[in-house]
Each structure stands twice: as structure tokens, then as C-alpha cells.
Amino acid sequence: MGIVPTSSPLGESGVTYVALGDSWPNGAHCGFCRTFAGLYADGLEETTGRGIEFIDLTEATIPGTQQGQTANSLLSDLRSSEEVREAVSGADIVMVSTGLNELDHGALNEYLAGRCGGADKADCFREVGVGWHEAFDAILTEIEALRAGRATAIRLVSAENIFISDPELVDLLGEDFGPTTGALITKLLNDAMCDAATNHVAVCIDVRPILNGATLDQPMDENSPASHQAVADALVASGLEELAFV
């Protein structure tokens, strides 16, 4: 984690942007390429003409573990990490993209063991969805508290249906999982993010139609340069109406 300056220097008219998230925006699955998190900073510089101080606090894993970062571990960081709290406190723009790693903390194992529950064998994922609603609402509450009423552009970026595009997941869970349960899971995550955004002063970016097409069923590699650029373009297109000085 740390400050990653963009091409333009930060001047008096500069804007501070903090990215928070897991291994997808971190770039761990694309050879640590410049992901949508960094491409968003590039786009902001181009469209606003301002210097952007890009502080990249995305993480591939929870520090000291082999577990992927989750919405709940991010919430913990916002409450206890001085580095994260200081960065967010000074951020004009905060982007958050995380969540799917929560599935590794029990739900996927329950499903594979035949213990997920429900007529569609997906109740364990719905339980995760309830947790997502609580976590993202709390995340935005923490960000707002750290910003203490100052104008802030908060952007939540959801996830595509990786269960139809990731070969390893297709092999593990079967081809029928992605179009059905996988679609449910990504809807649960998107709904949790967008509901939290509605309840706070934030904007939710639903990446499913961006990466999975209008019918939400087209597989696309989320780690390709085209995918990262498409998500970054959507972030830029969301504008910065919250920041009257931009």
C-alpha cells in the first residue's frame, strides 16, 4: 500500500483520490497491471485538468494472512488502521471495490459439501448477502465520519459474474452454477453496494452490464486491459458533482 503519483504534479488545484479494495483493483491477477483504480486517476486528470494525488490502498490479501481482502476486513481497516484513516480523512474522492472474498469464508465450502440450504441450494450465499448489506453500510458510515462533513465523491464498484468467466471456478462449481447461483451472488453483492450508496451520499457502479453485457450473461475476463479500461471509463462518466470545486 502507499501513494502512487500519477503523471501530473499535485498543485494548489489538485485533488486527492484514495482507492480501497481487494485483489481485483490491486492488480494481483493481471501481473500488477494498471487496473481501473489507477486508470480512473488518469481519466480524472484528463477530464478535470487537475493534478490527482492517487493513494492506492488496495490489497491482494489481508496483511499477515493468505486470505483475500474482504468487505469486513476493509471495515476493520477503516476503524483501526491509522494509515487508512488518515488517507480517507484527506481524500476528496474514495473508490471502494471488494466483497467476493467473503465467499471463501465458508459459503463456497458449504455449497460444495451440499450444506448450503434452500430449495435452490443457495441460502448460504443469501446469508453472505445480508452481511454485505451490513458491511457496506458501515463502510460508508466510517468514510463519512472520517471526512467530517467535507465534500466527498464516494464510488462503489461492484463485481461481474466471475462464475461464468473464470475457468477455475467453472471447473470447480460446474457450468450450470454461473448462470444461476453465480448470477444470484453477483446480484446480492451489487444490491448491497447500491443500497448502501442510496442510503448515503455515494454512487454505485454496476459493472455487470459493462462486463457481462446487457443480458448479464456474457463471459468476459475481468483482468483484461479492455475490462479495466471499461470500468475506469464508467467511473469517470459518473462525474464529480459532489465536488463543487472541480
C-alpha positions as CSV (number, residue, x, y, z in Angstrom):
1,M,0.0,0.0,0.0
2,G,1.1,3.6,-0.5
3,I,1.0,6.7,-2.5
4,V,1.3,6.2,-6.3
5,P,1.6,9.5,-8.0
6,T,0.1,10.0,-11.5
7,S,1.8,11.8,-14.3
8,S,0.8,15.3,-13.3
9,P,2.1,17.0,-10.1
10,L,-0.3,17.9,-7.4
11,G,-0.7,21.7,-7.2
12,E,-2.9,24.0,-5.3
13,S,-5.8,22.9,-7.5
14,G,-5.1,19.2,-7.0
15,V,-7.5,16.5,-5.9
16,T,-6.7,13.6,-3.6
17,Y,-8.1,10.2,-4.6
18,V,-7.9,7.1,-2.4
19,A,-8.6,3.6,-3.8
20,L,-9.7,0.8,-1.4
21,G,-10.3,-2.7,-2.4
22,D,-9.2,-6.3,-2.9
23,S,-7.0,-8.2,-5.4
24,W,-9.0,-7.1,-8.5
25,P,-8.3,-3.4,-8.3
26,N,-5.0,-4.2,-6.7
27,G,-3.9,-6.0,-9.9
28,A,-2.8,-9.3,-8.4
29,H,-4.5,-11.3,-11.2
30,C,-3.1,-9.3,-14.1
31,G,0.6,-9.1,-13.3
32,F,0.0,-6.0,-11.2
33,C,-1.1,-4.1,-14.3
34,R,-2.5,-0.6,-14.1
35,T,-6.0,-1.5,-13.1
36,F,-9.2,0.5,-13.2
37,A,-8.2,2.1,-9.9
38,G,-5.2,3.8,-11.5
39,L,-6.9,4.3,-14.9
40,Y,-9.6,6.2,-13.1
41,A,-6.9,8.6,-11.7
42,D,-5.6,9.0,-15.3
43,G,-9.1,9.7,-16.6
44,L,-9.7,12.2,-13.8
45,E,-6.6,14.2,-14.7
46,E,-7.6,14.2,-18.4
47,T,-11.2,15.3,-17.8
48,T,-10.7,17.8,-14.9
49,G,-7.3,19.2,-15.8
50,R,-6.3,18.9,-12.2
51,G,-3.4,17.2,-10.7
52,I,-4.5,13.9,-9.0
53,E,-2.8,12.6,-5.9
54,F,-3.6,8.9,-6.2
55,I,-3.2,6.9,-3.0
56,D,-3.5,3.2,-3.7
57,L,-4.6,1.3,-0.6
58,T,-5.9,-1.7,-2.3
59,E,-4.7,-5.1,-1.1
60,A,-4.5,-8.5,-2.6
61,T,-4.7,-10.2,0.8
62,I,-5.3,-9.4,4.5
63,P,-1.9,-8.5,5.9
64,G,-0.3,-11.4,7.7
65,T,-2.6,-13.9,6.2
66,Q,-3.2,-15.8,2.9
67,Q,-6.8,-14.7,2.8
68,G,-8.1,-12.3,0.3
69,Q,-9.3,-8.9,1.5
70,T,-13.0,-8.7,2.3
71,A,-15.6,-6.0,2.9
72,N,-15.3,-6.8,6.6
73,S,-11.5,-6.6,6.7
74,L,-11.8,-3.2,4.9
75,L,-14.3,-2.1,7.5
76,S,-11.8,-3.1,10.2
77,D,-9.0,-1.1,8.5
78,L,-11.2,1.9,8.4
79,R,-11.8,1.6,12.1
80,S,-8.3,0.7,13.2
81,S,-5.6,1.4,10.6
82,E,-4.0,4.8,11.1
83,E,-2.7,4.8,7.5
84,V,-6.1,4.1,6.0
85,R,-7.9,6.5,8.4
86,E,-5.5,9.4,7.7
87,A,-5.7,8.8,3.9
88,V,-9.5,8.7,3.8
89,S,-9.8,11.7,6.1
90,G,-7.9,13.7,3.5
91,A,-9.5,12.2,0.4
92,D,-11.7,14.2,-2.0
93,I,-12.5,11.0,-3.8
94,V,-12.8,7.5,-2.3
95,M,-13.3,4.4,-4.5
96,V,-14.2,1.1,-2.9
97,S,-14.3,-2.3,-4.7
98,T,-14.3,-5.5,-2.7
99,G,-16.7,-8.2,-1.4
100,L,-16.4,-11.6,-3.2
101,N,-13.7,-12.9,-1.0
102,E,-16.3,-13.2,1.8
103,L,-17.4,-16.4,-0.1
104,D,-14.2,-18.0,0.8
105,H,-15.0,-17.7,4.5
106,G,-17.5,-20.6,4.5
107,A,-20.2,-20.3,1.9
108,L,-18.4,-21.9,-1.0
109,N,-17.3,-24.8,1.2
110,E,-20.9,-25.2,2.5
111,Y,-22.2,-25.3,-1.1
112,L,-19.6,-27.8,-2.3
113,A,-20.4,-30.0,0.8
114,G,-24.1,-29.9,-0.1
115,R,-25.0,-28.0,3.1
116,C,-25.9,-24.6,1.6
117,G,-29.6,-25.0,2.2
118,G,-32.7,-23.8,0.5
119,A,-34.7,-25.2,-2.5
120,D,-32.1,-23.8,-4.9
121,K,-29.2,-24.7,-2.5
122,A,-28.2,-21.1,-2.3
123,D,-29.3,-19.9,1.2
124,C,-25.7,-19.8,2.5
125,F,-25.0,-17.1,-0.2
126,R,-28.1,-15.2,0.8
127,E,-26.6,-15.1,4.4
128,V,-23.4,-13.6,2.9
129,G,-25.6,-11.0,1.2
130,V,-27.1,-9.9,4.5
131,G,-23.6,-9.5,5.8
132,W,-22.6,-7.4,2.7
133,H,-25.5,-5.1,3.4
134,E,-24.3,-4.5,6.9
135,A,-20.7,-4.2,6.0
136,F,-21.1,-1.7,3.1
137,D,-23.4,0.5,5.1
138,A,-20.9,0.5,7.9
139,I,-18.0,1.2,5.5
140,L,-19.8,4.3,4.2
141,T,-20.6,5.4,7.7
142,E,-16.9,5.2,8.6
143,I,-15.9,7.1,5.5
144,E,-18.4,9.9,6.2
145,A,-17.3,10.1,9.8
146,L,-13.6,10.4,8.7
147,R,-14.5,13.1,6.2
148,A,-16.4,15.0,8.9
149,G,-18.9,16.7,6.5
150,R,-16.4,17.7,3.9
151,A,-17.5,17.3,0.2
152,T,-16.5,13.8,-0.9
153,A,-17.1,11.8,-4.1
154,I,-17.6,8.2,-3.0
155,R,-17.7,5.5,-5.6
156,L,-18.6,1.8,-5.0
157,V,-17.6,-0.6,-7.8
158,S,-19.4,-4.0,-7.8
159,A,-18.3,-7.2,-9.5
160,E,-19.0,-9.0,-12.7
161,N,-20.2,-12.6,-12.7
162,I,-16.8,-14.3,-12.5
163,F,-18.6,-17.7,-12.2
164,I,-19.2,-17.7,-15.9
165,S,-15.8,-16.4,-17.0
166,D,-13.2,-17.8,-14.6
167,P,-12.2,-21.3,-15.9
168,E,-11.1,-22.5,-12.5
169,L,-14.4,-21.6,-10.9
170,V,-16.3,-23.2,-13.8
171,D,-14.3,-26.4,-13.3
172,L,-14.9,-26.3,-9.6
173,L,-18.6,-25.4,-9.5
174,G,-19.8,-26.6,-12.8
175,E,-21.1,-24.9,-15.9
176,D,-24.7,-24.5,-14.5
177,F,-23.5,-22.6,-11.4
178,G,-22.6,-19.4,-13.1
179,P,-25.8,-18.6,-15.0
180,T,-27.9,-19.4,-11.9
181,T,-26.3,-19.2,-8.5
182,G,-23.4,-17.1,-9.8
183,A,-25.8,-14.6,-11.1
184,L,-27.6,-14.5,-7.8
185,I,-24.3,-14.0,-5.9
186,T,-23.3,-11.0,-8.0
187,K,-26.8,-9.5,-7.7
188,L,-26.6,-9.8,-4.0
189,L,-23.2,-8.0,-3.9
190,N,-24.4,-5.3,-6.3
191,D,-27.6,-4.8,-4.4
192,A,-25.7,-4.5,-1.1
193,M,-23.4,-1.9,-2.6
194,C,-26.1,0.1,-4.4
195,D,-28.5,0.1,-1.4
196,A,-25.7,1.4,0.8
197,A,-24.9,4.1,-1.8
198,T,-28.6,5.1,-1.9
199,N,-28.7,5.4,1.9
200,H,-25.5,7.6,1.9
201,V,-24.1,10.2,-0.4
202,A,-22.4,7.8,-2.8
203,V,-22.6,6.4,-6.3
204,C,-22.7,2.7,-7.2
205,I,-21.1,1.5,-10.4
206,D,-22.8,-1.7,-11.5
207,V,-20.2,-3.4,-13.6
208,R,-22.3,-6.4,-14.7
209,P,-23.8,-4.7,-17.8
210,I,-20.3,-3.3,-18.5
211,L,-18.5,-6.6,-18.4
212,N,-21.3,-9.2,-18.8
213,G,-23.3,-7.4,-21.4
214,A,-26.9,-6.1,-21.4
215,T,-28.3,-9.5,-20.7
216,L,-25.7,-10.0,-17.8
217,D,-24.7,-13.5,-19.2
218,Q,-21.7,-12.9,-21.4
219,P,-18.4,-14.1,-20.0
220,M,-15.5,-11.6,-20.0
221,D,-12.1,-11.7,-18.5
222,E,-12.3,-9.0,-15.8
223,N,-8.5,-8.7,-15.7
224,S,-8.0,-7.8,-19.4
225,P,-6.9,-4.3,-20.3
226,A,-10.2,-3.7,-22.0
227,S,-12.1,-4.7,-18.9
228,H,-10.1,-2.4,-16.6
229,Q,-10.5,0.5,-19.1
230,A,-14.2,0.0,-19.4
231,V,-14.7,0.1,-15.6
232,A,-12.4,3.2,-15.4
233,D,-14.5,4.9,-18.1
234,A,-17.7,4.2,-16.2
235,L,-16.1,5.8,-13.1
236,V,-15.1,8.9,-15.0
237,A,-18.5,9.1,-16.6
238,S,-20.1,9.1,-13.1
239,G,-18.9,12.7,-12.7
240,L,-17.8,14.6,-9.6
241,E,-21.0,16.6,-8.8
242,E,-20.3,16.3,-5.1
243,L,-17.1,18.3,-5.5
244,A,-18.1,21.9,-6.3
245,F,-14.5,23.0,-6.6
246,V,-13.7,20.6,-9.6
